[in-house]
Amino acid sequence: MDREKNDSVCSKTWKDLKSELTYRSKDELEVISQMAIIVNGLTNKRIELNLTQRELAKMAGMTQAQIARLENSYSVPSLETIMKVAVALGIKIGIVESINEQSGALA
C-alpha cells in the first residue's frame, strides 16, 4: 500500500500540481508560478522562431518527447532541462530581485 501511495506522489504531473495550488503555501505558489512563466516563455520563443519540437529537441540534445512533456506540463521540469532548452533558443535566464528581496536576503 505504501508503494502505491509513493508511486502516485512520484507520478504527479505539472498539471496536477497546478490544480492543487489551494493546498500550497504562499512561497510554494510563487515557485510554481515562476516555473510556469519560464516554461511558457520557452514555448512561446520556440513558436516565435517557427521551430518544431523535434527541431528544438535536436538543438538542445534532447528528444521530442522531452520537449512535449515540458511544454504540455506532464512533469515538473528540472533546472537542467530548462537551461538546455533556453540555451538552444538563445535565451539567457537570470535572477531578478523582487521588492521584498532587495531589502534582505539577496543584498
Secondary structure, 3 states (H helix, E strand, C coil): CHHHHHHHHHCCCHHHHHHCHHHCCHHHHHHHHHHHHHHHHHHHHHHHCCCCHHHHHHHHCCCHHHHHHHHCCCCCCCHHHHHHHHHHHCCCCCCCCCHHHHCCCCC
